[in-house]
C-alpha cells in the first residue's frame, strides 16, 4: 500500500483519533464515479483491501488489471458481461 494512503487511513481510524462514522472508499481517486480508475489505483498501490491489491501483484491477474486500467471501454464491456451472467443465476429457495 502506498505509504501516503496508509497514513491517511490510519488517521481516519477511530483507534488513532479518527471519526467512527468515516467510510473509506474503495476507489480513492474517483469515489463517486463509476469508472475504471479502481484498476489504475491498484497499479499505483492504492488498493484499500489487501485482497484487491493482490490482483495487481499476482502474475495471473496483473495483465487483466493493466488492461482494465488503460481501457475504459473494455472495463465497461467486461462489467456488462459480468452483470448479464449474474442475472442468469437462479435464486435458490428454501
Residue frames as a rotation matrix with the C-alpha (Angstrom) as fourth column:
UNK 1
0.586 0.811 0.000 0.00
0.811 -0.586 0.000 0.00
0.000 0.000 -1.000 0.00
UNK 2
0.048 -0.507 0.861 1.19
0.383 -0.787 -0.484 3.47
0.923 0.352 0.156 -0.79
UNK 3
-0.585 -0.367 -0.723 2.58
0.786 -0.037 -0.617 5.00
0.199 -0.929 0.311 2.43
UNK 4
-0.944 0.270 0.191 0.56
-0.284 -0.957 -0.052 8.20
0.169 -0.103 0.980 1.96
UNK 5
-0.056 0.961 -0.269 -2.68
-0.427 0.221 0.877 6.25
0.902 0.164 0.398 1.69
UNK 6
-0.063 -0.035 -0.997 -1.74
0.677 0.733 -0.068 4.19
0.733 -0.680 -0.022 4.72
UNK 7
-0.906 -0.330 -0.266 -1.10
0.419 -0.606 -0.676 7.34
0.062 -0.724 0.687 6.75
UNK 8
-0.682 0.709 0.178 -4.41
-0.614 -0.688 0.387 8.89
0.397 0.154 0.905 5.70
UNK 9
0.127 0.743 -0.657 -6.33
-0.098 0.669 0.737 5.72
0.987 -0.029 0.158 6.52
UNK 10
-0.360 -0.346 -0.866 -4.60
0.783 0.392 -0.482 5.39
0.507 -0.852 0.129 9.86
UNK 11
-0.999 -0.026 0.044 -5.50
0.003 -0.881 -0.474 8.98
0.051 -0.473 0.880 10.75
UNK 12
-0.346 0.937 -0.040 -9.14
-0.688 -0.225 0.690 8.23
0.638 0.266 0.722 9.90
UNK 13
-0.222 0.205 -0.953 -9.21
0.322 0.938 0.127 5.17
0.920 -0.279 -0.274 12.13
UNK 14
0.682 0.579 0.447 -11.08
-0.228 -0.412 0.882 5.68
0.695 -0.703 -0.149 15.42
UNK 15
0.725 -0.468 -0.505 -8.32
0.684 0.579 0.444 3.83
0.085 -0.667 0.740 17.25
UNK 16
-0.382 -0.924 0.002 -5.98
0.924 -0.382 -0.003 6.69
0.003 0.001 1.000 16.32
UNK 17
-0.618 0.171 -0.767 -8.41
0.267 -0.872 -0.410 9.55
-0.739 -0.459 0.493 16.95
UNK 18
-0.961 0.275 -0.015 -10.46
-0.092 -0.269 0.959 9.38
0.259 0.923 0.284 13.76
UNK 19
-0.354 0.925 0.136 -14.22
-0.921 -0.320 -0.221 9.64
-0.161 -0.204 0.966 13.47
UNK 20
-0.622 0.164 0.766 -16.19
-0.060 0.965 -0.255 6.40
-0.781 -0.205 -0.591 13.96
UNK 21
0.450 0.892 0.041 -18.51
0.052 0.020 -0.998 7.44
-0.891 0.452 -0.037 11.12
UNK 22
-0.104 -0.581 -0.807 -15.77
-0.846 -0.375 0.379 7.63
-0.523 0.723 -0.452 8.48
UNK 23
0.739 0.274 0.615 -16.20
0.114 0.849 -0.515 5.36
-0.664 0.451 0.596 5.49
UNK 24
-0.300 -0.914 -0.273 -13.14
-0.335 -0.167 0.927 4.59
-0.893 0.370 -0.256 3.38
UNK 25
0.626 0.558 -0.544 -13.83
-0.681 0.051 -0.731 4.43
-0.380 0.828 0.412 -0.36
UNK 26
0.515 -0.419 0.748 -12.56
0.431 0.881 0.197 1.50
-0.741 0.220 0.634 -2.41
UNK 27
0.234 -0.397 0.887 -11.66
0.904 -0.247 -0.349 3.96
0.357 0.884 0.301 -5.16
UNK 28
0.081 -0.270 -0.959 -9.62
0.775 -0.588 0.231 6.78
-0.627 -0.762 0.162 -3.65
UNK 29
-0.866 -0.495 -0.073 -9.29
0.335 -0.682 0.650 8.83
-0.371 0.538 0.757 -6.85
UNK 30
-0.713 0.701 -0.030 -12.87
-0.490 -0.467 0.737 8.87
0.502 0.540 0.676 -8.16
UNK 31
-0.969 0.230 0.090 -15.01
0.079 0.633 -0.770 7.60
-0.234 -0.739 -0.632 -5.25
UNK 32
-0.200 0.965 -0.171 -18.28
-0.138 -0.201 -0.970 8.95
-0.970 -0.171 0.174 -6.64
UNK 33
0.072 0.166 -0.983 -17.85
-0.983 -0.155 -0.099 7.86
-0.168 0.974 0.152 -10.26
UNK 34
0.609 0.098 0.787 -18.40
-0.004 0.993 -0.120 4.51
-0.793 0.070 0.605 -11.89
UNK 35
0.696 -0.473 -0.540 -15.26
-0.696 -0.259 -0.670 4.08
0.177 0.842 -0.509 -13.94
UNK 36
0.774 -0.458 -0.437 -12.11
0.319 0.878 -0.356 2.02
0.547 0.136 0.826 -14.34
UNK 37
0.302 -0.689 0.658 -9.95
-0.624 -0.665 -0.410 4.19
0.721 -0.287 -0.631 -12.05
UNK 38
0.798 0.056 0.600 -10.05
-0.538 0.516 0.666 1.43
-0.273 -0.854 0.442 -9.43
UNK 39
0.852 -0.475 0.221 -7.68
0.521 0.817 -0.249 -0.63
-0.062 0.327 0.943 -11.59
UNK 40
0.330 -0.739 0.587 -5.29
0.137 -0.578 -0.804 2.28
0.934 0.346 -0.090 -12.06
UNK 41
0.509 -0.084 0.857 -5.35
-0.805 -0.398 0.439 2.71
0.304 -0.914 -0.270 -8.30
UNK 42
0.935 -0.176 0.308 -4.28
0.024 0.898 0.440 -0.90
-0.354 -0.404 0.844 -7.90
UNK 43
0.566 -0.764 0.309 -1.35
0.637 0.168 -0.752 -0.27
0.523 0.623 0.582 -10.23
UNK 44
0.071 -0.502 0.862 -0.41
-0.241 -0.847 -0.473 2.73
0.968 -0.174 -0.181 -8.09
UNK 45
-0.617 -0.276 -0.737 -0.63
0.508 0.575 -0.641 0.63
0.601 -0.770 -0.214 -4.90
UNK 46
-0.807 0.427 0.408 -3.75
-0.566 -0.757 -0.327 2.49
0.169 -0.495 0.852 -3.78
UNK 47
-0.202 0.735 -0.647 -5.90
0.013 0.663 0.749 -0.58
0.979 0.143 -0.144 -3.20
UNK 48
0.117 0.342 0.932 -7.88
-0.881 -0.398 0.256 -0.42
0.458 -0.851 0.255 0.03
UNK 49
0.791 0.235 0.564 -8.03
-0.495 0.788 0.365 -4.15
-0.359 -0.568 0.740 0.67
UNK 50
-0.258 -0.942 0.214 -5.02
-0.645 0.333 0.688 -6.46
-0.719 0.039 -0.694 0.54
UNK 51
-0.103 0.292 0.951 -7.08
0.442 0.870 -0.219 -8.95
-0.891 0.398 -0.218 -1.47
UNK 52
0.911 0.412 0.007 -7.76
0.215 -0.462 -0.860 -6.27
-0.351 0.785 -0.510 -4.10
UNK 53
0.489 -0.801 -0.345 -4.16
-0.789 -0.575 0.216 -5.09
-0.372 0.167 -0.913 -4.18
UNK 54
-0.184 -0.553 0.812 -3.06
-0.167 0.832 0.529 -8.69
-0.969 -0.038 -0.246 -4.71
UNK 55
0.703 0.515 0.491 -4.78
0.394 0.293 -0.871 -8.62
-0.593 0.805 0.003 -8.11
UNK 56
0.910 -0.382 -0.161 -2.10
-0.384 -0.630 -0.675 -6.27
0.156 0.676 -0.720 -9.42
UNK 57
0.089 -0.925 0.370 0.71
-0.937 0.048 0.346 -8.28
-0.337 -0.377 -0.862 -7.86
UNK 58
0.136 0.039 0.990 -0.25
-0.031 0.999 -0.035 -11.79
-0.990 -0.026 0.137 -8.94
UNK 59
-0.763 -0.529 -0.371 1.21
-0.365 -0.122 0.923 -12.63
-0.534 0.840 -0.100 -12.37
UNK 60
-0.697 0.568 0.437 -2.02
0.697 0.679 0.229 -14.44
-0.167 0.464 -0.870 -13.27
UNK 61
0.354 0.932 -0.080 -4.24
0.907 -0.363 -0.213 -11.37
-0.227 0.002 -0.974 -12.78
UNK 62
-0.193 -0.523 -0.830 -1.81
0.319 -0.834 0.451 -8.48
-0.928 -0.178 0.328 -13.28
UNK 63
-0.939 -0.170 0.298 -2.32
0.331 -0.216 0.919 -8.37
-0.092 0.961 0.259 -17.08
UNK 64
-0.100 0.977 0.186 -6.08
0.888 0.004 0.459 -8.05
0.448 0.211 -0.869 -16.61
UNK 65
0.368 0.156 -0.917 -5.62
0.712 -0.681 0.170 -5.22
-0.598 -0.716 -0.361 -14.09
UNK 66
-0.596 -0.692 -0.408 -3.32
0.224 -0.631 0.743 -3.43
-0.771 0.352 0.531 -16.52
UNK 67
-0.805 0.327 0.494 -5.72
0.540 0.062 0.839 -3.91
0.244 0.943 -0.227 -19.41
UNK 68
0.223 0.967 -0.121 -8.77
0.926 -0.172 0.337 -2.68
0.305 -0.188 -0.934 -17.50
UNK 69
0.105 -0.270 -0.957 -6.80
0.612 -0.741 0.276 0.26
-0.784 -0.615 0.088 -16.10
UNK 70
-0.753 -0.541 -0.374 -5.89
0.060 -0.623 0.780 1.54
-0.655 0.565 0.502 -19.54
UNK 71
-0.902 0.430 0.033 -9.05
0.058 0.045 0.997 0.67
0.427 0.902 -0.066 -21.50
UNK 72
-0.735 0.659 0.159 -12.24
-0.511 -0.384 -0.769 2.22
-0.446 -0.646 0.619 -20.14
UNK 73
0.017 0.785 -0.620 -14.39
-0.982 0.129 0.137 0.69
0.187 0.606 0.773 -22.87
UNK 74
-0.361 -0.218 -0.907 -13.05
-0.172 0.971 -0.165 -2.79
0.917 0.096 -0.388 -22.14
UNK 75
-1.000 0.016 0.017 -13.87
-0.015 0.092 -0.996 -2.27
-0.017 -0.996 -0.092 -18.46
UNK 76
-0.388 0.921 -0.040 -17.45
-0.811 -0.361 -0.460 -1.27
-0.438 -0.146 0.887 -19.21
UNK 77
0.077 0.394 -0.916 -17.89
-0.793 0.581 0.183 -4.22
0.604 0.712 0.357 -21.57
UNK 78
-0.669 -0.387 -0.635 -16.45
0.045 0.831 -0.554 -6.67
0.742 -0.399 -0.538 -19.03
UNK 79
-0.909 0.383 0.167 -18.74
-0.264 -0.217 -0.940 -5.23
-0.323 -0.898 0.298 -16.37
UNK 80
-0.086 0.923 -0.375 -21.80
-0.988 -0.126 -0.085 -5.52
-0.126 0.364 0.923 -18.61
UNK 81
-0.120 -0.024 -0.993 -20.90
-0.474 0.880 0.036 -9.11
0.872 0.475 -0.116 -19.49
UNK 82
-0.917 -0.277 -0.289 -20.49
0.117 0.505 -0.855 -10.00
0.382 -0.818 -0.431 -15.82
UNK 83
-0.666 0.734 0.134 -23.81
-0.578 -0.396 -0.714 -8.40
-0.471 -0.553 0.688 -14.89
UNK 84
0.060 0.685 -0.726 -25.54
-0.943 0.278 0.185 -10.32
0.329 0.673 0.662 -17.66
UNK 85
-0.422 -0.291 -0.859 -24.06
-0.089 0.956 -0.280 -13.59
0.902 -0.042 -0.429 -16.39
UNK 86
-0.999 0.021 -0.030 -25.05
0.031 0.058 -0.998 -12.80
-0.019 -0.998 -0.059 -12.82
UNK 87
-0.401 0.911 -0.097 -28.56
-0.890 -0.413 -0.193 -12.01
-0.216 0.009 0.976 -13.97
UNK 88
0.079 0.396 -0.915 -28.84
-0.668 0.702 0.246 -15.59
0.740 0.592 0.320 -15.19
UNK 89
-0.889 -0.401 -0.223 -28.01
-0.089 0.628 -0.773 -17.08
0.450 -0.667 -0.594 -11.82
UNK 90
0.052 0.969 -0.242 -31.09
0.159 0.231 0.960 -18.64
0.986 -0.088 -0.143 -10.33
UNK 91
-0.268 -0.033 0.963 -32.16
-0.857 -0.448 -0.254 -17.65
0.440 -0.893 0.092 -6.85
UNK 92
-0.656 0.002 -0.755 -32.10
0.203 0.964 -0.174 -20.60
0.727 -0.267 -0.632 -4.50
UNK 93
0.009 0.743 0.670 -35.03
-0.785 -0.409 0.465 -21.01
0.619 -0.530 0.579 -2.18
UNK 94
0.802 0.533 -0.271 -35.60
-0.245 0.707 0.664 -22.99
0.545 -0.466 0.697 0.94
